[in-house]
C-alpha cells in the first residue's frame, strides 16, 4: 500500500492551476502555512526514523492534522496555548512566527529525551516552550481543558482586579484536543464550566479547538456526533472549518480568534482533519481500517491542499512545492542525525530536580489577645490573614462563599474580601481544581476547597496528571503553586458514611512533588497553613487536609478542659519535617497524625493510669513523610507504636514502619490502623475505625512483648 509520503511525492509535482479559481487571499500567510505543515510532517517521519534506531521514544504524530498550523499563524505568540499531542503544525507555525530558528531542533531534542530539550529537559516529549507561551502537556486526553478554563477565568479576574499577568490583557487561551477526547467526562465538565461562565457574563477567553479526525485510536467517532455535541453549548459560539480548504480554514480561524479576543467569551472551532500513519508507531492501522479507507483520506491531505492553492495562483509550481517538501526533509533529517549524540538525564537526582523539596524557615508562634480558638476558627482566622496580606490569594470551592462552607470554616470571608477573591464554584471537583490550575498560571495563589475527601477521587488526575506534573515536564519553567484545602478523615458522629467519612489518603501520598499537611490541634493549624501558602508561592502544589471531626472540638479528656483549643496567634510557620511532640514519657513513643493525635493523647492518659508513660509524636506532614525526623525521634525510645487512622493497606503507617525498618531501628515496632473497609453510616462506623481502646491495648501488648 502506498504511504502518505509516497502519495505526496507523487502528487505534488503533478499539481496544475485549476481553472476558475478565485483570489487566494494573503499569499504570505499561505506560504507560511505550507512551510509549517511541511516541517511538522517531516518531524513525524523523523520520529519514526529515530524510533527505528532505538534513539526516539515517542511517535504520536500530527500527520493529517497540519491544518492546525493556521492557529499558530493567526494567534499571537503571547496567547497561552495548551495543545493536543497532534498540534505539531501549530507549534511549527508559532515558532516561525516568533522568529525562532530552533523549532525543528526543539522537537527533535524532545523526541530523543535529550537533557538539552528546552522544555522538559529530557523528561518527556511535549509541545511546550516558554518563549512561545506554549504550556507543556503530555499525552493529554482532555485533562488540560479544566486548566484552560481556569486560565481564561484567571485572565478575566486579573483584568477586573487590575493585576498584571504573564500575558497581555487581550490574550486568548488556545486549547486543542481530539474528537475522541471530547467525550471524556473531563472535557464535558470543562466545556460545561465554560458555558456556565459565559451564561453568568464572566470573562473566559478560551478558544477550544477540536481537531476531529473521526477516530480515537481504533474507534470511529459516530458521523456528525462531535459537531452535534459541540454546537449545542449554550453561550459558546461554534464555528466549523475544513482542514482541506486552506482559504476557508484561515478565514474561520481568524473569525474565531477575533470573536473570543473581542468578546472575552469562550468559543469553539471544530476543525475537520484526517490522521495518517495510524495512532502511533506501534499501531497497525490496517488491522481495523481497510486499505481503501486509509487511502481515501490521502485526498484530504491539508499539506497538498495548501500547495494546490499556491499553485492555483501561480505562487509556486508543483515541482517547486515538491522541492520545498524535500528541502524540509533534508533539513529535518540533518538535525535528526545530529541529536543522536545528545546526552540524556543520567541520574535520579537529575530526573527529580524539579520535584526537590523547598527550604522554609521555621517561625515561632506569637500569641495575641482574644478568645481561644477551635480548629475551624484557627483555620478561618489564618485564611483571613493570608487574604489580607496577599492580594493575589483566592479562596473558592463549593459553598465556601455565601454559606461560608458546610462547617463554617470560610464564614465571613466573602463579605470581608469580596466575591472576586472568595467565590462559589460549580459542584464539580474537576472544575474546582481546574480553576486553581489556571488561575495559578494567571499569577494568582489559589486556595481551593474540596468539600470532602471522598469528592476528590473523581478529580484526582487534576492533581496527579496536571498540577504536580507541570514543574516536572517543564523543568521548573512553569509552576502552578496552590493550597488545596480538603475537609476529610473520619470520626464524625451522627453524620457521615463513606462520602463524608473518608480515611484514604494514599492517592495524595504517592503523587511526586505534592506536599500534604494534616493539622491535628488548633495550635498547629496556622503555622502549617502559612507554611503551605509559602511553599505554594514558590510553586509547590500543597494539600491541607483538615480533620472534620476535630473542627469544633474544644475538650480533650473531659468536658470543659478546653485542651483542644488554642490561643489566637499570628505569623507562625511550621516547615515540612517539623513534627509535634506531646509529653515526655519514656516507655514508648506513639507516632500518629490527625484524629490519631487526639485519640493517642486520650489513650496516653489511660496508659499512665496503668503505669505506662508514653510520648505522642504528631507527624503533621504526610508527604513528603518526615523520615529523618521520625527515625531520629524514635531512636530515643525502645518501643514504637504507629497509630494510623487510615486503612491498614495503603495507609500512612506503612510508610512510617518502612522508614524505621530501612533505618535499622533497633527497638520493637507495632502498628494499629483502621480496617480495610469503606466506612458505613451510623454506629457501625466504630467497628472499622481505629479506636482509643485499641491503641491502649496495642501499647500494653507492645510493653509486654518487649519484657519477655
ABEGO torsion letter per residue (X at the ends): XBBAAAAAAAAAAABBBBBGBBBAEBAAAAAAAAAAAAAAAAAAAAAAAAAAAGABABABBABGAAAAAAAAAABBAABBBBBBAAAAAAAAAAAAAAGBAAAAAAAAAAAAGBAABAAAGGABBBBBBAAAGBBBBBBBBGAAAAAAAAAAAAAAAAAAAGBBBABBAABBBBBBBBAAAAABAAAAAAAAAAAAAAAAGBBBBBBBBBBBAGBBGABBBBBGAAAAAAAABBGBBBBBBBAABAAAAAAAAAAAAAAAAAAGBBBBBBBBBBBBGEABAABBAAAABBAAAAAAAAAABAAAAAAAAAAAAGABBAAAAAAAAAAAAAAAAAAAAAAAABBBBABAAAAAAAABBBBBBBBBBBBBBEBBBBAAAAAAAAAAAAAAABAABBBBEBGABAAGEAAGAABGAAAAAEAAABBBBBBBAAAAAAAAAAAAAAGBBBBBBBABAAAAAAAAAAAAAAAAAAAAAAGGABBBBBBBBBBBEBGBBGBEEAAABBABAAAAAABBGBBBBBBABAAAAAAAAAAAAAAAAAGBBBBBBBBAAAAABABAABBGAGAABBBBBBGBBBBBGBBBBBEABAABBBBBBEAAAAAAAAAAAAAAAAGBBBBBBBAGBAOBBBAAAAAAAAAABABBBBBBABBABGBAAAAAAAAAAAAGBABBBBBBBBBBBBBBBEAAAAAABBBAAAAAAAAAAAAAAAAX
